[in-house]
Amino acid sequence: MSGYVAVGDVKLLIFFDLKMKILLFSRPQIAPSAADIERIFSLIERYGFDFAINQEFATVVEKQTSRKIEAEKIYSSSTGEQPAESVMLCCGGDGTLLEGVHRLHNKNTIVAGINFGHLGFLTTATREGVEPLFEDIAMGRLHIRPRTMLQIEGINQCDEVVTALNEVSAQRLEATMLKVIAKVDNQVVAQYNGDGVIVATPTGSTAYSLSAGGPIVAPECGCFLITPLAPHNFGMRPVVIPDTAVVELEIHARHGEAMLSVDNRTYRIGDDQKIVIRRSAERILLATPHNITFYETLHSKLMWDVDIRN
């Protein structure tokens, strides 16, 4: 059994027993090394955890190590129903974690990440921190912060509900300007003429939006960001809006098509298409090691503790 104890806006995960399950997720292009894989599995065995693993990662594990994964422990496009005492452990970069989140059957599952990639704002545990992370899981010391998600409506080829943890962006497909009219609660905010526009969550404020000049927003802030992509009007600036607002993007593509990017997934959309974006009822429970905060991640990843004058 497990439960949560709230300390301010932070939830601490408390396990009353250790009979829990690790949902391993990774992608072949950025999977851990054989030594890292062996370390992860030895820790699973040390703490007596059950596990499940995605098909792509299972193939890598069997190829790089002598381990054979039983068929009943492998999942594919969805984790399926899993015990409440489960933690998804994403091994890779932030893109790997985003894909892992999309494969969760139950969004109330806790998600943690080990950074085997590059920057890693979401996958905060390091390669060297794998053992302390497992100890935090076993001892109930993970810091859990619910993260807001976006719900996207109006994608013609999608029958299911489409959600995003980081951002949704409308972008041009051709070498011509894209026009996007953005409305917030039925009020026109701006007409963006350029490469497109991003609507991001606070979690996504350190991703694509940051590269486009958007502000960094702490995860607990109740807001969304609207960030233009290479606007032709130099007066265009990012706008921060409350996350209770409904955003409508009216997209006009000169050659009939544009691209909608939802986290790490892409869709083609037609001219004059309207996309509606609102706060999702679902939230992701993102976990970090007990000794790593958002601000420590910022100054570490962005090298704010380095004096570049020397």
N, C-alpha and C positions, 0 to 999 in steps of 0.2 A: 504494500500500500504506500501511497505518497500523498503529500499535501503541500500547500503553500503557506508561508508566513510572510505577511507584508511588513516591510520596514520602509516607511515613507512611500515613495513611488517605486520602490524595488521589491520584487518578490523573491524570496529565498525558497528554494526547493528543499523539502525535507522528506527523506525516505525513512519509512518505518521498518523496512526490510530491504535486502539487497537483491531480491528476485525481480530484476528489471531487465529491460531489453535495449540494446544499442542498435539503431537503424543506421547502418553504414551506407554512405553515398559518396561516390567519386566518379570522375570522368576519365577515360583513357588518356586524353591529351595532357592531363595534369595530375595523374595519379601518383601516390606516394611511391618511393623506392621499395625494393624488396626488404631492406632492413627496417624501414618505417612500417611496412605492412606487418612484419613479424612482431614488431614492438606493440602495435595496436592489438593484434590478436592475443599476444601473451598477456596483455593487461585485461582484456575481456575474460580470459581464462582465470587470471589471478583473482579477480573480483567475483567470479561466478556469474557473470552476466550472460543472458541469452543474446542472440544477435540475428539480424536479417541483413541482406546485402543486395544492392541493385545488380542487375545482370551484367552490365558493362564492367563494373568493378570486380565482380566475381571472376570474370574471364581474365582480368589482369592479375588477380591474386593467384589463380591457378597456374598462370603462365610464368609468373616471377618467383613463386615459392613452390614448395612441395605439398601445399595444402589442397585438399579437395573439398569443395563446398557442396553440401547436401542440397538437393533440388528444392526441398521444402523451405529452405532458408533464403531463397532467391526471389526477389520481386522485380518487376519490369517498369511499366509506365506509372504505376501507383504502388504505394506501400501496402495498400489494403488495410483492413482493420488490424490494429495492433493494440497491445495492452496499454492501459493508462500509464503504467510505469515505464514509459519508453522515452528515449532521447535520440533524436536524429543527429548523427555525427558526420558532418560534411568535410571531406578531406580534399582540399584544393584551394582555389581562390574564391573571391566573392561571387563570380559567375557560377561556380559549382554550387555554392550555397543557395543561390537564387533558383537554380534548376532543382535542387533537392526540395526546396519549399514547394515548388509546383507539383512535386510527386507525392506530397503528403496527403493521405486520405483524410486524416484528422488534423486540422490546423491548430488544435490545442496541444499538439505534440511539441515538446521543447526541442529547439534546434540550436546546436553549437557547431563551431567550425574550427578546424585546424588548418593553418595557412601553409600550404605547400605551393602556393602560387606566387604572386607579386606583392601588390600593396596590402590588401587584406584588411579593409575597414570592418567587415562583418566576421571574417574568420580570424578572430583575435588571438586564439591560442597559437603559439609558435611550434615548430617542429621539436624544439627542446622542451616545450611545455606540455607534451603529450601525457607524461606520467602524472604531473600535478593536476591536469584536467580530469583524468580518470579518478584521481583521489577526490577531487571536488565533487564529481558526480556521485561517487560512493558515499561520501560524507554529508551530502546535501548542502554543499557550500556554493553551488552555482548562483550567480546573480541573474535573475530573470527579469527582462523588461519587455512588456507587450509592445509590439511595433505595429503601427497603423499600416493598413494596406489600401490600395486603390481598387475600385470596381469599375470596369470599363464596359460600356454598352454601345451598341451600334456597329460592331464588327460583323459584316454580313455573313462571312463563312463560319461563324462560331455560334453553335447552339448553346454551349455551356457558358456559365458565368466565367468571365475572364478577370483575373486579379493581378495586381502587381505589388511587390514589396518596395521596389526602388522608384520606378518611374514609368510613364508612358510618353512616347515622343512621336509627333507627326513629322515626317521628313520627306524631302523631295527625292524622287527616283531618278529624274533626268537632270541634265545640266542646265536647268532653268529654275527660275524663282518659284517658290511655293507661297501661296497666300493662305493664311490661317486667321479666321476671325474668332477671337476668344471671348466668351461670355462667362460671367460669374453671377449666378442666381438671376439669369436673364438680362443682366446688364452688360453691355459691350465694354470690355476692358481695353482691347487694342486690336488693330488689324496688323498682323505680323507678315511682312513681306521679306522673305529670305530663304534660309535653308529649312526652317521649320520652327517648332516650339516643343518644350518639355514641360510636363506637369509631374512634379516629384513630391514624394513624401519627405519628412525629416530624415528618415533612413537613407533615402536616395540623394539627399543634399550633398553627400560626400562622393557621389558617383558622377554620372554624365553631366548633371546640372552644374557641379563644381567646375568641370572642365569648360563649360560654356559661360562661366563668370557668375554663377549663382552663389548665394551665401551659404555658409555652413550653419545648420540648425540642429540644436540638441534634440535627441530622439524623443524626449518627453513633451516637446512643444506640439500643441494642437493646431497644426497649420499645413498648408500645401504651398509649393513654389511653382510659379509660372515663369519659365526662363526661355527667352528667345534664342534661336540658333542663327548666328551670323545675320542679324537683321540689316536691311538696307538703310533704315532710319537709325542714325546713331543715337537718337534720343531714347530708343527703346531700352528698358532696363528690367531686370527680374522683379516680380511682384510676389509678395507673401500674403496669402489669404487664409482665413479660418478653414479648418478641415470640415466644418459643417456645411460649407458652400458646395454647390453643384457647378461644375465646370463644363461648358459646351464648346467644342472645337468644330468650327465649320471650315472644311478643307476644300480648297480650290486648286487643282493641279492643271497646269496649262496643257499637258499632254495626256490627261485623262486618268492618271494613276499616281498615287503617292504610297509611302510606306508608313505603317504604324508599328513602332517597336514597343513591346511590353516586357519590361525586364530584358531577358535574353531571348525573347521570341518575337518573330516578325510576321506581319500580315500585310498584304496588298489591299489598298482601299481605293475606291473610285473617286472621281471628281464630284464636288458638291455633297460629299458625305459628311454626316454629323456624328461626332463621337461625344458621348456623355460620360463624364468621370465624376465619381463621388466616393466618399469614404465607405469602404467595405465593412460589413458587419463582422467579418472575420479579422482577427489579429494574429500575428505570429508571436510566439513566445521565444524570443532570442536570448540565448544564454551566453554569458562570458565567465571566464575564471574569476574567482572571488577577489583577486587582487588587481584586476584591470578595469579602469574606468574609461568612459567615453573621452574625457579630456586627456588622459594619458595616451590613449590611442591616437588622438589628434597630434599631440606634440611629437610622438614617436614616428608616426607614418609620414607626416608632413615636414619632419625634421625642424620643428619650431624650437628645438633645444640646441640647434647648431648655430653658432655665430659665423655667418658667411662673410663677415668683413675681414677675416684673417686668411 
